[in-house]
Amino acid sequence: MDIQLIQGEFSAKDSLNIVGEMIRVKIRFHENAITHHSSEEDIKYRESKIKYLQEQMHELKNQLLQRGQKLSLHATITME
């Protein structure tokens, strides 16, 4: 099953907002999992994922603001 979440052209600002929200949702997912799991190994794994996502968000913001043009975004979730 495929769920198409994003399809189209967006301004740099709108692209940042859309992708940023998706990243923030994933960060909240990991933060919530940390509060419900006490395994030190799991916590360290999730903290590393959060840090990675935050770094990606920062890089995305820098790149999109420099480009300042419309972008084509496509995002599909594939469930197998």
Buried (B, 14 or more C-beta within 10 A) or exposed (E): EEEEEBEEEBEBEBBBEBBBEBBEEBBEBBEEBBEEEEEEEEBEBBEEBBEEBEEEBEEBBEEBEEEEEEBEBEEEEEEE
